[in-house]
């Protein structure tokens, strides 16, 4: 779907009825994100390196004087509503991410308002590209009386994370909301999830950022995601009983792995090993980007994918196949799965002249082997959430 401001405003006008005034309509946007590296480290106080990408969620809306939020999706025509003063329990649908955001903004004492609006996106759902965080941040901008909202980008991301954790019930880390709120054009964003310090890391101009969608929806549900997070927390509890200074897996390094193997069982150890070594790979990737070291980039991505597949066990046959095809394509510098896992997408750094070669290989080899129809997307790093200038 192509996001067209005037089409959305027209849809909104038809939806709101004859009393609506198109000139009063407003439009906000929030990007998706692809994570270069640093998977499942955010909720372990670790390092992440996401990129806000130009696949987005838009909300066209008219502010109202009442306390009702009414939204309809442009594509499917799904309508939903809630009262800001009586949000109620989650409903098990997409509107929960909006309701959870409204709940979290009220908890943060951010003034919110009712609205009538339409939601549109060219960001595929359940692809591991943070469609939920994108909806949350777009909703935060639409719901806030003050524009921009009366919170910094980082604090707005934390509020949206709280909504997803405490209202929706997914114990996600901060990475997705942070990237969607704080992204910068042309750069990945290095975030220390313990200190919340962050900085942009410019992406090389001689490499294209390519996302390959498996064509299968991400199958890692909230229960599986939360189970892995719980294993990490249980491991930290076991370690802290012996070493009280350890507060998270961030406090352990490669030199602690042999000792750790004697403290927790094999399944917990594998999860810990992934997180501990993934933090080191984030640092290696930042150095490789800054040094324009393509070989080091390739190694870090390959090791990350193997760790997610073998230690954290969140890859899939389809993801493994896409990575295999990409790494076998001349001109592909680095390839790995991205996102929570079990379906979704891979992220690839590719020499520009090799993009068509990769697209051809994926279209033919992957479809023949999997029976699924893949999507190859060349994406750019963009700014975080904000209002769309209709002028």
C-alpha positions in Angstrom: 0.0 0.0 0.0 1.3 3.5 -0.9 0.7 6.0 1.9 -1.0 9.0 0.3 -1.9 11.9 2.6 -4.8 13.2 0.5 -6.3 9.8 0.1 -6.2 9.3 3.8 -7.8 12.7 4.5 -10.5 11.9 2.0 -11.2 8.6 3.7 -11.3 10.3 7.0 -13.7 12.9 5.7 -16.0 10.2 4.4 -15.8 8.3 7.7 -16.5 11.3 9.9 -19.5 12.4 7.9 -20.8 15.7 6.7 -19.9 17.6 9.9 -16.2 16.9 9.3 -13.9 19.7 8.1 -10.9 18.4 6.1 -8.8 21.5 7.0 -8.9 20.4 10.6 -7.5 17.0 9.9 -4.0 16.2 11.1 -1.6 13.5 10.1 1.1 11.7 12.1 3.6 9.0 11.1 5.8 6.5 12.9 8.4 4.3 11.1 9.1 0.7 11.6 12.5 -0.6 12.6 15.0 -3.2 11.5 17.6 -4.2 14.0 21.1 -4.5 12.6 22.3 -6.5 15.5 21.7 -6.9 19.3 18.8 -9.4 19.4 17.1 -10.2 22.8 19.7 -8.1 24.6 17.5 -5.1 25.3 15.5 -6.7 28.2 18.9 -7.9 29.6 20.3 -4.3 30.0 22.4 -4.9 26.9 23.4 -3.1 23.7 21.3 -2.8 20.5 21.8 -1.2 17.1 18.4 -0.6 15.4 17.5 1.5 12.4 14.2 3.4 11.9 13.1 2.6 8.3 10.8 4.2 5.8 8.0 1.6 6.1 5.5 3.4 8.3 2.2 3.6 10.2 0.2 6.8 9.6 -2.9 8.1 11.5 -5.1 10.7 9.9 -7.4 12.2 12.5 -9.6 15.0 13.7 -9.3 15.9 17.4 -12.6 15.9 19.3 -13.9 17.5 22.5 -15.2 14.3 23.9 -13.1 11.5 25.5 -13.7 8.8 22.9 -11.0 7.4 20.6 -12.5 6.0 17.4 -10.2 4.5 14.8 -10.7 2.5 11.6 -8.1 0.7 9.5 -7.9 1.9 5.9 -7.2 -1.5 4.3 -9.4 -3.9 6.3 -12.0 -1.4 7.5 -11.7 -2.7 11.0 -13.3 -0.2 13.5 -12.6 0.0 17.2 -13.1 2.5 20.0 -12.5 3.1 23.7 -13.2 5.8 26.3 -10.1 7.6 27.6 -11.7 7.7 31.1 -12.7 4.0 31.1 -10.1 2.2 28.9 -11.0 -1.2 30.3 -9.2 -4.5 29.8 -7.3 -5.5 26.7 -9.5 -6.8 23.9 -7.0 -9.1 22.1 -6.8 -7.0 18.9 -4.8 -4.2 17.3 -6.6 -1.5 19.3 -4.9 -2.8 22.4 -1.7 -1.1 21.3 -3.5 2.3 21.0 -5.4 1.8 24.3 -2.2 0.7 26.1 -0.5 3.8 24.8 -3.3 6.0 26.0 -3.2 4.3 29.4 0.6 4.8 29.7 0.4 8.4 28.7 -2.2 9.0 31.4 0.1 7.3 33.9 2.9 9.7 32.8 0.5 12.6 33.2 0.6 13.5 29.5 -2.6 15.3 28.5 -4.6 13.3 26.0 -7.7 13.9 23.9 -10.3 12.1 22.0 -10.2 11.7 18.2 -11.8 10.2 15.1 -9.2 8.7 12.8 -8.1 6.3 10.2 -4.9 4.1 10.5 -2.9 3.1 7.4 0.4 1.3 7.0 2.8 0.0 4.4 4.7 -1.8 7.2 3.8 -5.5 7.2 2.4 -6.9 10.4 4.1 -9.8 12.2 7.2 -9.5 10.1 9.6 -8.6 13.0 9.7 -4.9 11.8 8.0 -3.5 14.9 4.6 -2.8 13.5 3.2 -2.7 17.1 5.7 -0.1 18.3 5.1 1.9 15.1 1.4 1.9 15.9 2.1 2.9 19.5 4.3 5.9 18.6 1.9 7.1 16.0 -0.9 6.8 18.5 1.1 8.7 21.1 1.5 11.6 18.7 -2.2 11.6 17.8 -3.5 11.3 21.3 -1.3 14.0 22.8 -2.9 17.4 23.1 0.6 19.0 22.9 2.4 18.5 19.6 5.1 17.5 19.8 4.1 15.5 22.9 5.3 16.8 26.3 7.9 14.1 26.6 11.3 13.6 25.1 11.6 11.0 22.4 13.2 8.6 24.8 10.6 9.2 27.5 7.8 8.8 25.0 9.4 5.5 23.9 9.5 4.4 27.6 5.8 5.3 28.1 4.9 3.2 25.0 7.0 0.3 26.2 5.2 0.5 29.6 1.8 0.3 27.7 3.0 -2.8 25.9 4.4 -4.4 29.0 1.7 -3.6 31.5 -1.4 -3.3 29.4 -0.9 -5.5 26.3 1.1 -8.1 28.3 4.2 -8.5 26.1 7.3 -8.1 28.2 9.3 -6.4 25.4 12.4 -4.4 26.0 12.9 -0.8 25.0 14.6 -1.2 21.6 11.6 -1.1 19.3 9.9 1.9 20.8 13.3 3.7 21.1 14.1 3.2 17.4 10.7 4.3 16.3 10.8 7.4 18.5 14.4 8.4 18.1 15.6 7.3 14.7 17.8 9.5 12.6 18.1 9.7 8.8 21.1 7.8 7.5 22.1 6.2 10.8 21.6 3.2 13.0 21.1 4.1 16.7 23.4 2.5 19.3 21.5 2.3 22.6 22.8 1.1 26.0 19.7 -0.3 27.5 21.1 0.0 31.0 22.2 3.6 31.0 19.9 4.7 28.2 22.8 6.5 26.6 22.5 6.5 22.8 24.2 7.9 19.7 23.8 7.6 16.0 26.2 5.4 14.0 26.2 6.5 10.4 25.5 3.8 7.9 28.0 3.4 5.0 26.9 5.1 1.8 28.3 2.3 -0.3 26.1 -0.4 1.2 22.3 -0.8 0.7 20.1 -1.9 3.6 17.9 -4.8 2.4 15.1 -6.5 4.3 14.0 -10.0 3.0 10.6 -11.1 4.3 10.1 -14.9 4.5 6.5 -14.6 3.6 5.6 -16.4 6.8 4.2 -14.4 9.7 6.3 -14.3 12.9 5.2 -17.2 15.0 6.9 -16.2 18.3 3.9 -15.3 20.4 3.9 -13.4 23.7 4.1 -16.7 25.7 7.3 -17.9 23.9 8.9 -14.4 24.1 8.1 -14.1 27.8 9.4 -17.6 28.4 12.8 -16.7 27.1 12.9 -13.5 29.1 11.9 -15.5 32.2 14.9 -18.0 31.6 17.2 -15.0 31.5 15.8 -13.6 34.7 16.0 -17.0 36.4 19.6 -17.3 35.4 20.4 -13.9 36.8 18.7 -14.9 40.1 20.9 -18.1 40.3 24.1 -16.1 39.6 23.2 -13.3 42.0 22.8 -15.8 44.8 26.6 -16.5 44.4 27.7 -13.1 43.1 25.3 -10.3 44.5 26.9 -7.7 42.3 25.4 -9.2 39.2 22.1 -7.5 38.4 21.6 -8.6 34.8 23.3 -10.6 32.1 25.0 -7.4 31.1 27.3 -7.8 34.1 28.7 -11.0 32.7 31.3 -11.4 29.9 32.8 -14.1 27.8 35.3 -14.9 30.6 32.4 -15.9 32.8 30.9 -18.5 30.5 32.9 -21.5 31.8 31.9 -20.7 35.4 28.3 -20.0 34.4 28.0 -23.5 32.9 28.3 -24.9 36.3 25.6 -22.7 37.8 22.6 -23.1 35.5 21.3 -26.0 33.4 22.1 -26.4 29.7 18.9 -24.7 28.4 19.4 -21.6 30.6 23.1 -21.5 29.8 22.5 -21.5 26.1 20.2 -18.5 26.5 22.8 -16.7 28.6 25.6 -17.4 26.2 23.6 -15.9 23.3 23.0 -12.6 25.2 26.5 -12.3 26.6 28.2 -12.9 23.2 25.6 -10.8 21.3 26.6 -7.7 23.3 30.2 -8.2 22.2 28.9 -8.5 18.6 27.1 -5.2 18.8 30.4 -3.5 19.8 32.2 -5.3 17.0 29.6 -4.2 14.4 29.8 -0.6 15.5 33.6 -0.7 15.1 33.2 -2.4 11.7 30.8 0.2 10.4 33.0 3.1 11.6 36.1 1.4 10.1 34.3 0.4 6.8 35.4 -3.2 7.5 33.1 -5.4 5.4 34.7 -8.6 6.5 34.2 -7.9 10.2 30.5 -6.9 9.5 30.0 -10.3 7.7 31.5 -12.2 10.6 29.5 -10.4 13.3 26.2 -11.0 11.4 27.0 -14.6 10.7 27.9 -15.3 14.3 24.7 -13.5 15.5 22.5 -15.6 13.3 24.1 -18.9 14.4 23.7 -17.9 18.0 20.0 -17.0 17.6 19.5 -20.3 15.7 21.5 -22.6 18.0 21.6 -21.0 21.5 18.5 -18.9 21.7 16.6 -21.2 19.3 14.4 -18.5 17.8 15.3 -18.9 14.1 13.2 -20.9 11.6 13.8 -23.0 8.5 12.7 -20.1 6.3 15.0 -17.6 8.0 17.9 -20.0 7.8 17.2 -20.5 4.1 17.1 -16.8 3.4 20.4 -16.2 5.2 22.0 -19.2 3.3 20.9 -17.7 -0.1 22.1 -14.2 0.8 25.5 -15.3 2.0 25.9 -17.3 -1.2 25.2 -14.3 -3.3 28.2 -12.3 -4.5 28.1 -8.7 -3.2 26.1 -9.5 0.0 28.4 -8.3 2.8 26.3 -9.4 5.8 23.1 -11.3 6.5 21.2 -12.5 9.6 17.7 -12.9 10.9 16.3 -9.8 12.6 13.6 -9.4 15.2 12.2 -11.7 17.8 12.3 -14.7 15.6 10.3 -17.7 14.3 9.5 -16.1 11.0 9.6 -12.6 9.8 12.6 -11.1 8.1 16.3 -11.1 7.6 18.5 -8.0 7.4 21.2 -7.7 4.8 24.0 -5.2 4.0 24.5 -5.3 0.3 26.7 -3.7 -2.3 24.4 -1.6 -4.5 25.2 -3.5 -7.7 24.3 -6.7 -6.0 20.8 -5.8 -4.9 19.1 -7.1 -8.1 21.3 -10.2 -7.9 20.0 -10.9 -4.3 16.4 -10.1 -5.3 16.7 -12.6 -8.2 18.2 -15.3 -6.0 15.6 -14.9 -3.3 12.7 -14.8 -5.7 13.8 -18.0 -7.5 15.7 -20.2 -5.0 13.7 -19.4 -1.9 10.3 -19.8 -3.4 11.3 -23.0 -5.1 12.6 -24.5 -1.8 10.0 -23.1 0.6 6.8 -22.7 -1.4 6.4 -19.3 0.1 6.4 -15.9 -1.7 9.2 -13.7 -0.3 9.3 -9.9 -0.3 12.6 -8.1 -0.9 12.6 -4.5 0.4 15.4 -1.9 0.0 14.9 0.4 2.9 16.4 3.7 4.1 17.1 5.0 7.6 14.6 7.7 8.4 13.7 10.1 11.3 11.6 8.9 14.2 7.9 9.5 14.8 6.4 12.9 14.1 3.7 15.0 12.4 3.4 14.9 8.6 3.7 18.3 6.9 0.8 18.5 4.5 2.1 21.7 3.0 
